[in-house]
Amino acid sequence: MADGGRIAASDPSEFVRVLREGSWFDSECTDGEYMVNFSGRYRELHGVTVRTDAPEHFMDDLKKYGYITG
């Protein structure tokens, strides 16, 4: 990940769950709520919109915008 952290996940849904569980802001949300909240914060910081309609699209956009590396 861009911050140097690592997440091991077998699929996009697990990636979202693990990311949410480690969140300082939204660990108690559902995965869907987490994606929406994360996308809003990411848009404010970086000026791009991360799709939240499916974990696959969420993960694809995070790769596209450089949040997920490797």
Summary of the structure (lengths in Angstrom):
residues: 70
radius of gyration: 10.9
end to end distance: 7.6
largest distance: 29.2
contacts: 170
relative contact order: 0.18
helix: 51%
strand: 0%
